[in-house]
Amino acid sequence: MGRQLLPVQAIDTGSGWVFDLDAAKAAAASGNAKALLLVNPHNPTGRMLRRDELEALGELAELHDLVVISDEIHADLALTGATHVPFASLSEPLAARTVTLYSASKSYNLGGLCCALAHIGPGHVERELAAPPSQLLGHISTLAVAACRAAWSPEGDAWLEDCLARLRANHSLLAGWLAAEGAARVKCYPPEGTYLAWLDFRGAGLGDSPGPWLRREAKVLMNDGPDFGPGGAGFARLNFATTGDILAEVLDRVAVALAKARTER
Ligand SMILES: Cc1ncc(COP(=O)(O)O)c(C=O)c1O
């Protein structure tokens, strides 16, 4: 569509990732910015932005009259006590300029059903989306609707609690591995939400693209950092939404491959 993307990289403070508000301000002021694309909880770092961080972004959106497209698909997956703050909940004027995207596909593992929700604040966006014949945008299957209703029922809440308990256990397993095996060569700020860990392999000497190396040497598939854009070099994204046994094997394979690479150097 000829849109120009102005990426805003997160800042590594040495103790975690923070949103770079100054870079966002510069990007918004640099030209003809129309929309702010926000991913919160953030994929791949797992950051859950605090209310004050979101409010600062809200001010920016108002200053430059931006439509905010807020992808909150991981909202249910808070792992460490941080609270998810929906962007549109900040104020009525901000809700009126925000499109919130949400789905059961992550929390309830229903990605294959291709069903998501958009809560559309701005009237002009709603009208533009309603303008083309609806079949051009595709249709949601009856099965997908039934599955979402089941997911968002009280029984689904219990399922999600169980799922979160498993994710938190895996989060601890990963933290233990990072403190022991990974310590010197693999770093990661514990994700506050999502089931994703943004692993920093820069100390392991694997180059800019650890993904292919991990696949070849450890037989472990992670998403390669550079695929996430600027700032991804030397990183890989681990998905830990699996059983504790499988995660333990994944981490073990990585540790063995890293140790082998060290002795061969
Ligand atoms: C932040 C975020 N938004 C949207 C999507 C797309 O979700 P779906 O697989 O339900 O299309 C993903 C998938 O990884 C995601 O991480």
The ligand as a Tripos MOL2 file, in Angstrom:
@<TRIPOS>MOLECULE
LIG
   16    16     1     0     0
SMALL
NO_CHARGES

@<TRIPOS>ATOM
      1 C1          1.5910   -9.7070   18.6270 C.3       1 LIG1
      2 C2          0.9330  -10.6190   17.5970 C.ar      1 LIG1
      3 N1         -0.1110  -10.1850   16.8970 N.ar      1 LIG1
      4 C3         -0.7220  -10.9620   15.9680 C.ar      1 LIG1
      5 C4         -0.2830  -12.2380   15.7120 C.ar      1 LIG1
      6 C5         -1.0120  -13.0700   14.6890 C.3       1 LIG1
      7 O1         -1.8310  -13.9630   15.3570 O.3       1 LIG1
      8 P1         -2.6570  -15.1040   14.5930 P.3       1 LIG1
      9 O2         -1.7300  -16.2640   14.5080 O.co2     1 LIG1
     10 O3         -3.8190  -15.3550   15.4710 O.co2     1 LIG1
     11 O4         -3.0150  -14.5740   13.2480 O.co2     1 LIG1
     12 C6          0.8080  -12.7230   16.3950 C.ar      1 LIG1
     13 C7          1.3120  -14.0750   16.1150 C.2       1 LIG1
     14 O5          2.4040  -14.4540   16.4790 O.2       1 LIG1
     15 C8          1.4340  -11.9070   17.3810 C.ar      1 LIG1
     16 O6          2.4760  -12.3490   18.1100 O.3       1 LIG1
@<TRIPOS>BOND
     1     1     2 1
     2     2     3 ar
     3     2    15 ar
     4     3     4 ar
     5     4     5 ar
     6     5     6 1
     7     5    12 ar
     8     6     7 1
     9     7     8 1
    10     8     9 2
    11     8    10 1
    12     8    11 1
    13    12    13 1
    14    12    15 ar
    15    13    14 2
    16    15    16 1
@<TRIPOS>SUBSTRUCTURE
     1 LIG1         1 GROUP 0 **** ****
